[in-house]
Amino acid sequence: MQAQLWREAYGMFLSPELLEQFTPEAFAQVWAESLTSPPSPLHRLLVATQGADLVGFVAIGPGEHEGTGEILVGGVLASHRRSGHGSRLLNAAVDTLRAGDFGQVEGWVLALDEQTRGFAEQAGLSADGAWRERALPGDSAAREVRLRAWIGPVED
């Protein structure tokens, strides 16, 4: 799933030859290791299914700053978007982080991915001005922006 999602997301940045490197096998070992030995007890993988098919996922864990949970990676296959899977995954991610006593959630999205950014902003996340360059194969890079939202108790 991640291979297909990344081919869809990074298709505008990479040549077809480099996109072919995003294969299930390329991600399988990293996923197997992270699922059997997560970086912390607070890391979670949530999935969305339609019938017996896996159509989306989100990986979450502690963020860089205390009290902040991070959406590490995730998405919904293009063929299954606009069916509620993304909203349910995001809600489940926020609920899981909130249950882990995180008061804030953050995640990084491609700056040029207006669809994903718009979805996240409609859900209440907003850009905080931070950005980074994600290194890609073939000496390419893609700019990402950070989105954040308060998910803790409402303060008086």
C-alpha positions as CSV (number, residue, x, y, z in Angstrom):
1,M,0.0,0.0,0.0
2,Q,2.7,2.5,0.9
3,A,4.5,1.8,-2.4
4,Q,1.3,2.7,-4.4
5,L,0.6,5.7,-2.2
6,W,4.1,7.1,-2.7
7,R,4.0,6.5,-6.5
8,E,0.8,8.5,-6.5
9,A,2.1,11.3,-4.3
10,Y,5.6,11.6,-5.7
11,G,4.7,11.0,-9.3
12,M,5.1,14.7,-10.1
13,F,8.6,14.8,-8.7
14,L,10.3,11.7,-10.0
15,S,11.0,10.0,-13.3
16,P,9.1,6.8,-14.1
17,E,12.4,4.8,-13.6
18,L,12.7,6.1,-10.0
19,L,9.0,5.6,-9.3
20,E,9.5,1.9,-10.2
21,Q,11.8,1.6,-7.1
22,F,8.7,2.2,-4.9
23,T,7.8,-1.5,-4.7
24,P,6.1,-3.5,-2.0
25,E,9.3,-5.4,-1.5
26,A,11.2,-2.1,-0.9
27,F,8.9,-1.2,2.0
28,A,8.3,-4.8,3.4
29,Q,11.4,-5.2,5.5
30,V,11.0,-1.8,7.2
31,W,7.3,-2.4,7.9
32,A,8.0,-5.9,9.2
33,E,10.6,-4.6,11.6
34,S,8.6,-1.6,12.8
35,L,5.5,-3.8,13.5
36,T,7.5,-6.4,15.4
37,S,9.7,-3.9,17.2
38,P,8.0,-0.5,17.3
39,P,10.2,2.5,18.2
40,S,8.1,3.0,21.3
41,P,5.0,1.6,23.0
42,L,3.1,4.7,21.8
43,H,3.6,4.0,18.1
44,R,0.5,2.6,16.4
45,L,-0.6,1.6,12.9
46,L,-4.2,2.0,12.0
47,V,-5.8,0.7,8.8
48,A,-8.9,1.3,6.7
49,T,-10.5,-1.6,4.9
50,Q,-13.3,-1.9,2.4
51,G,-14.5,-5.5,2.6
52,A,-11.4,-7.6,2.6
53,D,-9.3,-4.9,0.9
54,L,-6.8,-2.6,2.6
55,V,-7.5,0.9,1.3
56,G,-5.7,3.2,3.7
57,F,-3.5,3.4,6.7
58,V,-1.9,5.9,9.1
59,A,1.1,5.4,11.4
60,I,1.3,7.6,14.5
61,G,3.6,8.1,17.4
62,P,5.2,10.7,19.6
63,G,6.3,13.9,17.9
64,E,9.5,15.9,18.4
65,H,8.0,18.2,21.0
66,E,6.6,16.9,24.4
67,G,2.9,16.6,24.4
68,T,2.7,16.4,20.6
69,G,1.7,13.3,18.7
70,E,2.7,12.9,15.0
71,I,1.0,11.4,12.0
72,L,4.2,9.8,10.6
73,V,2.9,8.4,7.3
74,G,-0.4,7.4,5.8
75,G,-3.0,7.9,3.2
76,V,-5.9,6.4,1.3
77,L,-5.5,4.9,-2.2
78,A,-6.7,7.4,-4.8
79,S,-9.3,4.9,-6.0
80,H,-10.9,4.9,-2.6
81,R,-10.8,8.6,-1.7
82,R,-13.9,10.6,-1.0
83,S,-15.5,7.6,0.7
84,G,-14.9,8.6,4.3
85,H,-11.8,6.4,4.8
86,G,-9.5,9.4,5.3
87,S,-11.8,11.0,7.8
88,R,-12.2,7.8,9.8
89,L,-8.5,7.3,9.8
90,L,-7.8,10.8,10.9
91,N,-10.4,10.7,13.6
92,A,-9.0,7.3,14.9
93,A,-5.5,8.7,14.9
94,V,-6.6,11.8,16.9
95,D,-8.6,9.7,19.3
96,T,-5.6,7.3,19.8
97,L,-3.2,10.2,20.3
98,R,-5.6,11.9,22.7
99,A,-5.9,8.7,24.7
100,G,-2.1,8.6,24.9
101,D,-2.2,12.1,26.6
102,F,-1.1,14.0,23.6
103,G,-2.5,17.5,23.5
104,Q,-1.4,18.4,20.0
105,V,-1.1,16.6,16.7
106,E,1.1,17.4,13.8
107,G,2.0,16.0,10.4
108,W,3.9,16.8,7.3
109,V,2.3,17.0,3.8
110,L,3.7,17.8,0.4
111,A,3.5,21.5,-0.2
112,L,2.1,20.9,-3.7
113,D,-0.4,18.3,-2.6
114,E,-3.4,20.6,-2.4
115,Q,-5.9,17.8,-2.1
116,T,-4.4,16.3,1.0
117,R,-3.6,19.7,2.5
118,G,-7.1,20.9,1.9
119,F,-8.5,17.7,3.5
120,A,-6.3,18.2,6.6
121,E,-7.2,21.9,6.9
122,Q,-10.9,21.1,6.6
123,A,-10.4,18.7,9.5
124,G,-8.9,21.5,11.6
125,L,-5.2,21.2,11.1
126,S,-3.4,24.4,9.9
127,A,0.1,25.2,8.6
128,D,2.3,26.7,11.3
129,G,5.0,28.1,8.9
130,A,7.5,25.2,9.3
131,W,8.7,23.4,6.2
132,R,11.4,20.9,5.2
133,E,12.8,19.3,2.2
134,R,12.2,15.5,1.9
135,A,15.2,13.9,0.1
136,L,14.0,11.6,-2.7
137,P,15.9,9.1,-4.9
138,G,17.9,10.5,-7.7
139,D,19.0,13.6,-5.9
140,S,15.5,15.0,-6.0
141,A,13.7,16.7,-3.1
142,A,10.1,17.7,-2.3
143,R,9.1,20.5,0.0
144,E,6.7,19.5,2.9
145,V,4.8,21.8,5.2
146,R,3.9,21.1,8.8
147,L,0.2,21.1,9.8
148,R,-0.8,21.2,13.5
149,A,-3.9,21.1,15.6
150,W,-4.7,21.3,19.3
151,I,-6.5,18.0,20.4
152,G,-6.3,18.3,24.1
153,P,-8.9,19.6,26.5
154,V,-10.4,23.0,25.8
155,E,-8.5,25.5,28.0
156,D,-10.4,28.2,29.8
